[in-house]
Amino acid sequence: MKDLSKIVVFAVLVLALAPFGGFWIVALIGAGLLVLPVGAVIAKFFPKTWHRIEEGIFDKTHAMPAP
């Protein structure tokens, strides 16, 4: 009986928090759909700026100190 109550509590918790999870999934996908065209425009019209952005994102030397 104790296990059944744990399962019921977990199911209610999942159902209560599901809308919040759905909101964040939709929000992140929407933000991604907005950022992709903006990045394409920057890359097209400002290639030097885009190159600096890429270096900042993909350059690992600034994130990790030298041994």
PQR file with spaces between the fields and no chain letter, atoms N, CA, C, O and H, PARSE charges and radii, in Angstrom:
ATOM       1  N    MET     1       0.823   -1.193    0.000 -0.4000 1.5000
ATOM       2  CA   MET     1       0.000    0.000    0.000 -0.0000 2.0000
ATOM       3  C    MET     1       0.868    1.258    0.000  0.5500 1.7000
ATOM       4  O    MET     1       0.506    2.279   -0.585 -0.5500 1.4000
ATOM       5  N    LYS     2       2.014    1.165    0.664 -0.4000 1.5000
ATOM       6  CA   LYS     2       2.922    2.307    0.736 -0.0000 2.0000
ATOM       7  C    LYS     2       3.471    2.650   -0.652  0.5500 1.7000
ATOM       8  O    LYS     2       3.597    3.824   -1.002 -0.5500 1.4000
ATOM       9  H    LYS     2       2.308    0.336    1.140  0.4000 1.0000
ATOM      10  N    ASP     3       3.795    1.621   -1.440 -0.4000 1.5000
ATOM      11  CA   ASP     3       4.302    1.854   -2.794 -0.0000 2.0000
ATOM      12  C    ASP     3       3.238    2.463   -3.693  0.5500 1.7000
ATOM      13  O    ASP     3       3.532    3.314   -4.533 -0.5500 1.4000
ATOM      14  H    ASP     3       3.692    0.668   -1.156  0.4000 1.0000
ATOM      15  N    LEU     4       2.001    2.021   -3.510 -0.4000 1.5000
ATOM      16  CA   LEU     4       0.905    2.566   -4.308 -0.0000 2.0000
ATOM      17  C    LEU     4       0.719    4.058   -4.036  0.5500 1.7000
ATOM      18  O    LEU     4       0.461    4.831   -4.958 -0.5500 1.4000
ATOM      19  H    LEU     4       1.763    1.330   -2.828  0.4000 1.0000
ATOM      20  N    SER     5       0.849    4.459   -2.780 -0.4000 1.5000
ATOM      21  CA   SER     5       0.703    5.882   -2.452 -0.0000 2.0000
ATOM      22  C    SER     5       1.848    6.697   -3.052  0.5500 1.7000
ATOM      23  O    SER     5       1.636    7.832   -3.478 -0.5500 1.4000
ATOM      24  H    SER     5       1.058    3.831   -2.031  0.4000 1.0000
ATOM      25  N    LYS     6       3.044    6.142   -3.090 -0.4000 1.5000
ATOM      26  CA   LYS     6       4.173    6.839   -3.718 -0.0000 2.0000
ATOM      27  C    LYS     6       3.937    7.016   -5.214  0.5500 1.7000
ATOM      28  O    LYS     6       4.235    8.072   -5.773 -0.5500 1.4000
ATOM      29  H    LYS     6       3.216    5.220   -2.744  0.4000 1.0000
ATOM      30  N    ILE     7       3.406    5.991   -5.854 -0.4000 1.5000
ATOM      31  CA   ILE     7       3.119    6.067   -7.290 -0.0000 2.0000
ATOM      32  C    ILE     7       2.051    7.117   -7.563  0.5500 1.7000
ATOM      33  O    ILE     7       2.160    7.883   -8.521 -0.5500 1.4000
ATOM      34  H    ILE     7       3.163    5.134   -5.400  0.4000 1.0000
ATOM      35  N    VAL     8       1.019    7.154   -6.726 -0.4000 1.5000
ATOM      36  CA   VAL     8      -0.058    8.131   -6.905 -0.0000 2.0000
ATOM      37  C    VAL     8       0.470    9.547   -6.706  0.5500 1.7000
ATOM      38  O    VAL     8       0.145   10.439   -7.488 -0.5500 1.4000
ATOM      39  H    VAL     8       0.930    6.532   -5.948  0.4000 1.0000
ATOM      40  N    VAL     9       1.271    9.763   -5.683 -0.4000 1.5000
ATOM      41  CA   VAL     9       1.841   11.093   -5.436 -0.0000 2.0000
ATOM      42  C    VAL     9       2.735   11.506   -6.595  0.5500 1.7000
ATOM      43  O    VAL     9       2.682   12.656   -7.030 -0.5500 1.4000
ATOM      44  H    VAL     9       1.535    9.038   -5.047  0.4000 1.0000
ATOM      45  N    PHE    10       3.544   10.605   -7.096 -0.4000 1.5000
ATOM      46  CA   PHE    10       4.415   10.922   -8.226 -0.0000 2.0000
ATOM      47  C    PHE    10       3.602   11.250   -9.474  0.5500 1.7000
ATOM      48  O    PHE    10       3.940   12.182  -10.203 -0.5500 1.4000
ATOM      49  H    PHE    10       3.587    9.671   -6.743  0.4000 1.0000
ATOM      50  N    ALA    11       2.536   10.496   -9.726 -0.4000 1.5000
ATOM      51  CA   ALA    11       1.688   10.751  -10.896 -0.0000 2.0000
ATOM      52  C    ALA    11       1.016   12.113  -10.800  0.5500 1.7000
ATOM      53  O    ALA    11       0.944   12.838  -11.792 -0.5500 1.4000
ATOM      54  H    ALA    11       2.261    9.738   -9.134  0.4000 1.0000
ATOM      55  N    VAL    12       0.526   12.466   -9.626 -0.4000 1.5000
ATOM      56  CA   VAL    12      -0.104   13.778   -9.438 -0.0000 2.0000
ATOM      57  C    VAL    12       0.927   14.885   -9.615  0.5500 1.7000
ATOM      58  O    VAL    12       0.630   15.918  -10.213 -0.5500 1.4000
ATOM      59  H    VAL    12       0.584   11.877   -8.820  0.4000 1.0000
ATOM      60  N    LEU    13       2.117   14.680   -9.107 -0.4000 1.5000
ATOM      61  CA   LEU    13       3.183   15.675   -9.254 -0.0000 2.0000
ATOM      62  C    LEU    13       3.555   15.871  -10.719  0.5500 1.7000
ATOM      63  O    LEU    13       3.735   17.003  -11.168 -0.5500 1.4000
ATOM      64  H    LEU    13       2.359   13.841   -8.621  0.4000 1.0000
ATOM      65  N    VAL    14       3.669   14.792  -11.455 -0.4000 1.5000
ATOM      66  CA   VAL    14       3.990   14.884  -12.886 -0.0000 2.0000
ATOM      67  C    VAL    14       2.884   15.616  -13.631  0.5500 1.7000
ATOM      68  O    VAL    14       3.166   16.468  -14.474 -0.5500 1.4000
ATOM      69  H    VAL    14       3.523   13.872  -11.090  0.4000 1.0000
ATOM      70  N    LEU    15       1.640   15.299  -13.333 -0.4000 1.5000
ATOM      71  CA   LEU    15       0.521   15.972  -13.995 -0.0000 2.0000
ATOM      72  C    LEU    15       0.457   17.451  -13.627  0.5500 1.7000
ATOM      73  O    LEU    15       0.075   18.277  -14.456 -0.5500 1.4000
ATOM      74  H    LEU    15       1.411   14.607  -12.648  0.4000 1.0000
ATOM      75  N    ALA    16       0.821   17.790  -12.408 -0.4000 1.5000
ATOM      76  CA   ALA    16       0.784   19.191  -11.987 -0.0000 2.0000
ATOM      77  C    ALA    16       1.899   20.000  -12.638  0.5500 1.7000
ATOM      78  O    ALA    16       1.699   21.171  -12.963 -0.5500 1.4000
ATOM      79  H    ALA    16       1.131   17.119  -11.734  0.4000 1.0000
ATOM      80  N    LEU    17       3.064   19.399  -12.833 -0.4000 1.5000
ATOM      81  CA   LEU    17       4.211   20.130  -13.384 -0.0000 2.0000
ATOM      82  C    LEU    17       4.315   20.044  -14.900  0.5500 1.7000
ATOM      83  O    LEU    17       5.140   20.742  -15.491 -0.5500 1.4000
ATOM      84  H    LEU    17       3.226   18.448  -12.569  0.4000 1.0000
ATOM      85  N    ALA    18       3.515   19.221  -15.540 -0.4000 1.5000
ATOM      86  CA   ALA    18       3.593   19.049  -16.994 -0.0000 2.0000
ATOM      87  C    ALA    18       3.371   20.343  -17.771  0.5500 1.7000
ATOM      88  O    ALA    18       4.084   20.572  -18.748 -0.5500 1.4000
ATOM      89  H    ALA    18       2.846   18.654  -15.060  0.4000 1.0000
ATOM      90  N    PRO    19       2.421   21.203  -17.395 -0.5600 1.5000
ATOM      91  CA   PRO    19       2.258   22.449  -18.161  0.2800 2.0000
ATOM      92  C    PRO    19       3.494   23.341  -18.135  0.5500 1.7000
ATOM      93  O    PRO    19       3.800   24.004  -19.126 -0.5500 1.4000
ATOM      94  N    PHE    20       4.206   23.363  -17.013 -0.4000 1.5000
ATOM      95  CA   PHE    20       5.419   24.178  -16.939 -0.0000 2.0000
ATOM      96  C    PHE    20       6.501   23.637  -17.867  0.5500 1.7000
ATOM      97  O    PHE    20       7.195   24.404  -18.533 -0.5500 1.4000
ATOM      98  H    PHE    20       3.958   22.824  -16.208  0.4000 1.0000
ATOM      99  N    GLY    21       6.640   22.322  -17.907 -0.4000 1.5000
ATOM     100  CA   GLY    21       7.610   21.714  -18.819 -0.0000 2.0000
ATOM     101  C    GLY    21       7.262   21.966  -20.265  0.5500 1.7000
ATOM     102  O    GLY    21       8.137   22.257  -21.081 -0.5500 1.4000
ATOM     103  H    GLY    21       6.076   21.699  -17.365  0.4000 1.0000
ATOM     104  N    GLY    22       5.982   21.855  -20.585 -0.4000 1.5000
ATOM     105  CA   GLY    22       5.537   22.130  -21.950 -0.0000 2.0000
ATOM     106  C    GLY    22       5.788   23.567  -22.353  0.5500 1.7000
ATOM     107  O    GLY    22       6.174   23.845  -23.489 -0.5500 1.4000
ATOM     108  H    GLY    22       5.272   21.619  -19.922  0.4000 1.0000
ATOM     109  N    PHE    23       5.566   24.484  -21.414 -0.4000 1.5000
ATOM     110  CA   PHE    23       5.829   25.898  -21.696 -0.0000 2.0000
ATOM     111  C    PHE    23       7.292   26.113  -22.060  0.5500 1.7000
ATOM     112  O    PHE    23       7.592   26.794  -23.041 -0.5500 1.4000
ATOM     113  H    PHE    23       5.252   24.258  -20.492  0.4000 1.0000
ATOM     114  N    TRP    24       8.204   25.541  -21.281 -0.4000 1.5000
ATOM     115  CA   TRP    24       9.628   25.765  -21.537 -0.0000 2.0000
ATOM     116  C    TRP    24      10.074   25.107  -22.833  0.5500 1.7000
ATOM     117  O    TRP    24      10.929   25.650  -23.533 -0.5500 1.4000
ATOM     118  H    TRP    24       7.960   24.988  -20.484  0.4000 1.0000
ATOM     119  N    ILE    25       9.518   23.959  -23.165 -0.4000 1.5000
ATOM     120  CA   ILE    25       9.868   23.312  -24.435 -0.0000 2.0000
ATOM     121  C    ILE    25       9.448   24.185  -25.605  0.5500 1.7000
ATOM     122  O    ILE    25      10.223   24.403  -26.535 -0.5500 1.4000
ATOM     123  H    ILE    25       8.824   23.518  -22.596  0.4000 1.0000
ATOM     124  N    VAL    26       8.214   24.687  -25.556 -0.4000 1.5000
ATOM     125  CA   VAL    26       7.721   25.551  -26.633 -0.0000 2.0000
ATOM     126  C    VAL    26       8.507   26.855  -26.679  0.5500 1.7000
ATOM     127  O    VAL    26       8.823   27.346  -27.762 -0.5500 1.4000
ATOM     128  H    VAL    26       7.583   24.510  -24.800  0.4000 1.0000
ATOM     129  N    ALA    27       8.824   27.419  -25.522 -0.4000 1.5000
ATOM     130  CA   ALA    27       9.564   28.681  -25.478 -0.0000 2.0000
ATOM     131  C    ALA    27      10.966   28.523  -26.061  0.5500 1.7000
ATOM     132  O    ALA    27      11.424   29.389  -26.807 -0.5500 1.4000
ATOM     133  H    ALA    27       8.567   27.020  -24.641  0.4000 1.0000
ATOM     134  N    LEU    28      11.645   27.441  -25.737 -0.4000 1.5000
ATOM     135  CA   LEU    28      13.001   27.240  -26.252 -0.0000 2.0000
ATOM     136  C    LEU    28      13.000   26.971  -27.752  0.5500 1.7000
ATOM     137  O    LEU    28      13.885   27.441  -28.466 -0.5500 1.4000
ATOM     138  H    LEU    28      11.273   26.738  -25.131  0.4000 1.0000
ATOM     139  N    ILE    29      12.023   26.225  -28.230 -0.4000 1.5000
ATOM     140  CA   ILE    29      11.930   25.994  -29.676 -0.0000 2.0000
ATOM     141  C    ILE    29      11.628   27.300  -30.397  0.5500 1.7000
ATOM     142  O    ILE    29      12.208   27.579  -31.446 -0.5500 1.4000
ATOM     143  H    ILE    29      11.303   25.843  -27.649  0.4000 1.0000
ATOM     144  N    GLY    30      10.725   28.100  -29.843 -0.4000 1.5000
ATOM     145  CA   GLY    30      10.411   29.399  -30.441 -0.0000 2.0000
ATOM     146  C    GLY    30      11.606   30.328  -30.461  0.5500 1.7000
ATOM     147  O    GLY    30      11.831   31.032  -31.445 -0.5500 1.4000
ATOM     148  H    GLY    30      10.253   27.873  -28.990  0.4000 1.0000
ATOM     149  N    ALA    31      12.374   30.336  -29.384 -0.4000 1.5000
ATOM     150  CA   ALA    31      13.573   31.173  -29.343 -0.0000 2.0000
ATOM     151  C    ALA    31      14.587   30.700  -30.378  0.5500 1.7000
ATOM     152  O    ALA    31      15.243   31.516  -31.025 -0.5500 1.4000
ATOM     153  H    ALA    31      12.191   29.764  -28.585  0.4000 1.0000
ATOM     154  N    GLY    32      14.716   29.398  -30.534 -0.4000 1.5000
ATOM     155  CA   GLY    32      15.629   28.868  -31.549 -0.0000 2.0000
ATOM     156  C    GLY    32      15.210   29.246  -32.949  0.5500 1.7000
ATOM     157  O    GLY    32      16.049   29.559  -33.794 -0.5500 1.4000
ATOM     158  H    GLY    32      14.183   28.735  -30.009  0.4000 1.0000
ATOM     159  N    LEU    33      13.902   29.217  -33.201 -0.4000 1.5000
ATOM     160  CA   LEU    33      13.413   29.601  -34.526 -0.0000 2.0000
ATOM     161  C    LEU    33      13.618   31.086  -34.792  0.5500 1.7000
ATOM     162  O    LEU    33      13.713   31.495  -35.949 -0.5500 1.4000
ATOM     163  H    LEU    33      13.220   28.962  -32.515  0.4000 1.0000
ATOM     164  N    LEU    34      13.687   31.892  -33.750 -0.4000 1.5000
ATOM     165  CA   LEU    34      13.961   33.315  -33.919 -0.0000 2.0000
ATOM     166  C    LEU    34      15.456   33.567  -34.102  0.5500 1.7000
ATOM     167  O    LEU    34      15.848   34.405  -34.915 -0.5500 1.4000
ATOM     168  H    LEU    34      13.609   31.559  -32.810  0.4000 1.0000
ATOM     169  N    VAL    35      16.283   32.857  -33.362 -0.4000 1.5000
ATOM     170  CA   VAL    35      17.728   33.104  -33.380 -0.0000 2.0000
ATOM     171  C    VAL    35      18.370   32.632  -34.682  0.5500 1.7000
ATOM     172  O    VAL    35      19.318   33.257  -35.156 -0.5500 1.4000
ATOM     173  H    VAL    35      15.966   32.177  -32.702  0.4000 1.0000
ATOM     174  N    LEU    36      17.881   31.555  -35.264 -0.4000 1.5000
ATOM     175  CA   LEU    36      18.491   31.048  -36.494 -0.0000 2.0000
ATOM     176  C    LEU    36      18.454   32.057  -37.642  0.5500 1.7000
ATOM     177  O    LEU    36      19.492   32.281  -38.264 -0.5500 1.4000
ATOM     178  H    LEU    36      17.110   31.046  -34.879  0.4000 1.0000
ATOM     179  N    PRO    37      17.313   32.679  -37.956 -0.5600 1.5000
ATOM     180  CA   PRO    37      17.324   33.677  -39.036  0.2800 2.0000
ATOM     181  C    PRO    37      18.147   34.915  -38.691  0.5500 1.7000
ATOM     182  O    PRO    37      18.773   35.510  -39.569 -0.5500 1.4000
ATOM     183  N    VAL    38      18.148   35.303  -37.420 -0.4000 1.5000
ATOM     184  CA   VAL    38      18.960   36.459  -37.016 -0.0000 2.0000
ATOM     185  C    VAL    38      20.436   36.147  -37.230  0.5500 1.7000
ATOM     186  O    VAL    38      21.183   36.994  -37.719 -0.5500 1.4000
ATOM     187  H    VAL    38      17.640   34.820  -36.707  0.4000 1.0000
ATOM     188  N    GLY    39      20.859   34.948  -36.871 -0.4000 1.5000
ATOM     189  CA   GLY    39      22.240   34.545  -37.103 -0.0000 2.0000
ATOM     190  C    GLY    39      22.586   34.498  -38.577  0.5500 1.7000
ATOM     191  O    GLY    39      23.694   34.863  -38.971 -0.5500 1.4000
ATOM     192  H    GLY    39      20.252   34.259  -36.474  0.4000 1.0000
ATOM     193  N    ALA    40      21.645   34.051  -39.393 -0.4000 1.5000
ATOM     194  CA   ALA    40      21.887   34.008  -40.841 -0.0000 2.0000
ATOM     195  C    ALA    40      22.039   35.411  -41.415  0.5500 1.7000
ATOM     196  O    ALA    40      22.876   35.634  -42.290 -0.5500 1.4000
ATOM     197  H    ALA    40      20.745   33.754  -39.074  0.4000 1.0000
ATOM     198  N    VAL    41      21.243   36.353  -40.936 -0.4000 1.5000
ATOM     199  CA   VAL    41      21.347   37.741  -41.409 -0.0000 2.0000
ATOM     200  C    VAL    41      22.679   38.345  -40.994  0.5500 1.7000
ATOM     201  O    VAL    41      23.330   39.016  -41.796 -0.5500 1.4000
ATOM     202  H    VAL    41      20.562   36.172  -40.226  0.4000 1.0000
ATOM     203  N    ILE    42      23.090   38.118  -39.765 -0.4000 1.5000
ATOM     204  CA   ILE    42      24.384   38.642  -39.307 -0.0000 2.0000
ATOM     205  C    ILE    42      25.513   38.035  -40.129  0.5500 1.7000
ATOM     206  O    ILE    42      26.431   38.745  -40.539 -0.5500 1.4000
ATOM     207  H    ILE    42      22.561   37.573  -39.114  0.4000 1.0000
ATOM     208  N    ALA    43      25.452   36.731  -40.374 -0.4000 1.5000
ATOM     209  CA   ALA    43      26.501   36.074  -41.153 -0.0000 2.0000
ATOM     210  C    ALA    43      26.549   36.593  -42.584  0.5500 1.7000
ATOM     211  O    ALA    43      27.626   36.689  -43.173 -0.5500 1.4000
ATOM     212  H    ALA    43      24.706   36.154  -40.041  0.4000 1.0000
ATOM     213  N    LYS    44      25.403   36.923  -43.143 -0.4000 1.5000
ATOM     214  CA   LYS    44      25.345   37.387  -44.534 -0.0000 2.0000
ATOM     215  C    LYS    44      25.860   38.815  -44.679  0.5500 1.7000
ATOM     216  O    LYS    44      26.678   39.094  -45.556 -0.5500 1.4000
ATOM     217  H    LYS    44      24.528   36.845  -42.665  0.4000 1.0000
ATOM     218  N    PHE    45      25.390   39.714  -43.831 -0.4000 1.5000
ATOM     219  CA   PHE    45      25.691   41.133  -44.003 -0.0000 2.0000
ATOM     220  C    PHE    45      26.887   41.625  -43.190  0.5500 1.7000
ATOM     221  O    PHE    45      27.477   42.653  -43.522 -0.5500 1.4000
ATOM     222  H    PHE    45      24.725   39.487  -43.119  0.4000 1.0000
ATOM     223  N    PHE    46      27.249   40.903  -42.132 -0.4000 1.5000
ATOM     224  CA   PHE    46      28.381   41.293  -41.295 -0.0000 2.0000
ATOM     225  C    PHE    46      29.288   40.084  -41.065  0.5500 1.7000
ATOM     226  O    PHE    46      29.328   39.551  -39.956 -0.5500 1.4000
ATOM     227  H    PHE    46      26.770   40.068  -41.862  0.4000 1.0000
ATOM     228  N    PRO    47      30.016   39.644  -42.095 -0.5600 1.5000
ATOM     229  CA   PRO    47      30.801   38.406  -41.953  0.2800 2.0000
ATOM     230  C    PRO    47      31.918   38.506  -40.912  0.5500 1.7000
ATOM     231  O    PRO    47      32.217   37.522  -40.237 -0.5500 1.4000
ATOM     232  N    LYS    48      32.538   39.681  -40.774 -0.4000 1.5000
ATOM     233  CA   LYS    48      33.607   39.807  -39.769 -0.0000 2.0000
ATOM     234  C    LYS    48      33.043   39.702  -38.356  0.5500 1.7000
ATOM     235  O    LYS    48      33.644   39.070  -37.486 -0.5500 1.4000
ATOM     236  H    LYS    48      32.295   40.481  -41.323  0.4000 1.0000
ATOM     237  N    THR    49      31.896   40.318  -38.136 -0.4000 1.5000
ATOM     238  CA   THR    49      31.255   40.221  -36.824 -0.0000 2.0000
ATOM     239  C    THR    49      30.857   38.780  -36.534  0.5500 1.7000
ATOM     240  O    THR    49      31.038   38.295  -35.418 -0.5500 1.4000
ATOM     241  H    THR    49      31.409   40.831  -38.842  0.4000 1.0000
ATOM     242  N    TRP    50      30.318   38.101  -37.533 -0.4000 1.5000
ATOM     243  CA   TRP    50      29.922   36.705  -37.349 -0.0000 2.0000
ATOM     244  C    TRP    50      31.133   35.836  -37.045  0.5500 1.7000
ATOM     245  O    TRP    50      31.051   34.914  -36.233 -0.5500 1.4000
ATOM     246  H    TRP    50      30.171   38.495  -38.440  0.4000 1.0000
ATOM     247  N    HIS    51      32.248   36.123  -37.688 -0.4000 1.5000
ATOM     248  CA   HIS    51      33.469   35.356  -37.429 -0.0000 2.0000
ATOM     249  C    HIS    51      33.915   35.550  -35.976  0.5500 1.7000
ATOM     250  O    HIS    51      34.343   34.595  -35.327 -0.5500 1.4000
ATOM     251  H    HIS    51      32.315   36.872  -38.348  0.4000 1.0000
ATOM     252  N    ARG    52      33.818   36.770  -35.469 -0.4000 1.5000
ATOM     253  CA   ARG    52      34.182   37.026  -34.067 -0.0000 2.0000
ATOM     254  C    ARG    52      33.239   36.296  -33.115  0.5500 1.7000
ATOM     255  O    ARG    52      33.671   35.779  -32.085 -0.5500 1.4000
ATOM     256  H    ARG    52      33.471   37.545  -35.996  0.4000 1.0000
ATOM     257  N    ILE    53      31.946   36.252  -33.458 -0.4000 1.5000
ATOM     258  CA   ILE    53      30.983   35.529  -32.624 -0.0000 2.0000
ATOM     259  C    ILE    53      31.312   34.040  -32.614  0.5500 1.7000
ATOM     260  O    ILE    53      31.292   33.403  -31.561 -0.5500 1.4000
ATOM     261  H    ILE    53      31.595   36.672  -34.295  0.4000 1.0000
ATOM     262  N    GLU    54      31.615   33.487  -33.785 -0.4000 1.5000
ATOM     263  CA   GLU    54      31.976   32.068  -33.860 -0.0000 2.0000
ATOM     264  C    GLU    54      33.232   31.781  -33.056  0.5500 1.7000
ATOM     265  O    GLU    54      33.297   30.774  -32.351 -0.5500 1.4000
ATOM     266  H    GLU    54      31.631   34.005  -34.640  0.4000 1.0000
ATOM     267  N    GLU    55      34.225   32.646  -33.151 -0.4000 1.5000
ATOM     268  CA   GLU    55      35.448   32.435  -32.379 -0.0000 2.0000
ATOM     269  C    GLU    55      35.152   32.454  -30.883  0.5500 1.7000
ATOM     270  O    GLU    55      35.696   31.648  -30.127 -0.5500 1.4000
ATOM     271  H    GLU    55      34.173   33.464  -33.724  0.4000 1.0000
ATOM     272  N    GLY    56      34.297   33.366  -30.462 -0.4000 1.5000
ATOM     273  CA   GLY    56      33.950   33.446  -29.049 -0.0000 2.0000
ATOM     274  C    GLY    56      33.196   32.228  -28.554  0.5500 1.7000
ATOM     275  O    GLY    56      33.366   31.811  -27.408 -0.5500 1.4000
ATOM     276  H    GLY    56      33.855   34.020  -31.076  0.4000 1.0000
ATOM     277  N    ILE    57      32.367   31.658  -29.409 -0.4000 1.5000
ATOM     278  CA   ILE    57      31.571   30.500  -28.999 -0.0000 2.0000
ATOM     279  C    ILE    57      32.394   29.219  -29.046  0.5500 1.7000
ATOM     280  O    ILE    57      32.357   28.417  -28.113 -0.5500 1.4000
ATOM     281  H    ILE    57      32.229   31.997  -30.340  0.4000 1.0000
ATOM     282  N    PHE    58      33.133   29.030  -30.127 -0.4000 1.5000
ATOM     283  CA   PHE    58      33.801   27.750  -30.349 -0.0000 2.0000
ATOM     284  C    PHE    58      35.250   27.706  -29.886  0.5500 1.7000
ATOM     285  O    PHE    58      35.863   26.639  -29.893 -0.5500 1.4000
ATOM     286  H    PHE    58      33.164   29.682  -30.885  0.4000 1.0000
ATOM     287  N    ASP    59      35.805   28.832  -29.488 -0.4000 1.5000
ATOM     288  CA   ASP    59      37.184   28.853  -29.013 -0.0000 2.0000
ATOM     289  C    ASP    59      37.212   28.346  -27.579  0.5500 1.7000
ATOM     290  O    ASP    59      36.593   28.942  -26.698 -0.5500 1.4000
ATOM     291  H    ASP    59      35.308   29.699  -29.482  0.4000 1.0000
ATOM     292  N    LYS    60      37.908   27.276  -27.345 -0.4000 1.5000
ATOM     293  CA   LYS    60      37.930   26.666  -26.019 -0.0000 2.0000
ATOM     294  C    LYS    60      39.062   27.200  -25.142  0.5500 1.7000
ATOM     295  O    LYS    60      39.107   26.888  -23.952 -0.5500 1.4000
ATOM     296  H    LYS    60      38.411   26.792  -28.061  0.4000 1.0000
ATOM     297  N    THR    61      39.968   27.989  -25.693 -0.4000 1.5000
ATOM     298  CA   THR    61      41.115   28.412  -24.897 -0.0000 2.0000
ATOM     299  C    THR    61      40.728   29.399  -23.813  0.5500 1.7000
ATOM     300  O    THR    61      41.369   29.422  -22.762 -0.5500 1.4000
ATOM     301  H    THR    61      39.931   28.243  -26.659  0.4000 1.0000
ATOM     302  N    HIS    62      39.702   30.219  -24.025 -0.4000 1.5000
ATOM     303  CA   HIS    62      39.330   31.184  -23.006 -0.0000 2.0000
ATOM     304  C    HIS    62      38.565   30.540  -21.853  0.5500 1.7000
ATOM     305  O    HIS    62      38.541   31.090  -20.752 -0.5500 1.4000
ATOM     306  H    HIS    62      39.182   30.200  -24.879  0.4000 1.0000
ATOM     307  N    ALA    63      37.948   29.398  -22.081 -0.4000 1.5000
ATOM     308  CA   ALA    63      37.147   28.757  -21.045 -0.0000 2.0000
ATOM     309  C    ALA    63      37.986   27.854  -20.141  0.5500 1.7000
ATOM     310  O    ALA    63      37.621   27.617  -18.989 -0.5500 1.4000
ATOM     311  H    ALA    63      37.967   28.951  -22.975  0.4000 1.0000
ATOM     312  N    MET    64      39.102   27.354  -20.656 -0.4000 1.5000
ATOM     313  CA   MET    64      39.910   26.426  -19.877 -0.0000 2.0000
ATOM     314  C    MET    64      41.304   27.013  -19.667  0.5500 1.7000
ATOM     315  O    MET    64      41.971   27.376  -20.636 -0.5500 1.4000
ATOM     316  H    MET    64      39.398   27.547  -21.592  0.4000 1.0000
ATOM     317  N    PRO    65      41.749   27.110  -18.424 -0.5600 1.5000
ATOM     318  CA   PRO    65      43.094   27.635  -18.180  0.2800 2.0000
ATOM     319  C    PRO    65      44.174   26.659  -18.651  0.5500 1.7000
ATOM     320  O    PRO    65      43.962   25.448  -18.715 -0.5500 1.4000
ATOM     321  N    ALA    66      45.314   27.214  -18.972 -0.4000 1.5000
ATOM     322  CA   ALA    66      46.435   26.381  -19.420 -0.0000 2.0000
ATOM     323  C    ALA    66      46.982   25.584  -18.240  0.5500 1.7000
ATOM     324  O    ALA    66      47.026   26.091  -17.119 -0.5500 1.4000
ATOM     325  H    ALA    66      45.486   28.198  -18.920  0.4000 1.0000
ATOM     326  N    PRO    67      47.400   24.340  -18.483 -0.5600 1.5000
ATOM     327  CA   PRO    67      47.924   23.519  -17.372  0.2800 2.0000
ATOM     328  C    PRO    67      49.286   23.963  -16.911  0.5500 1.7000
ATOM     329  O    PRO    67      49.850   23.372  -15.990 -0.5500 1.4000
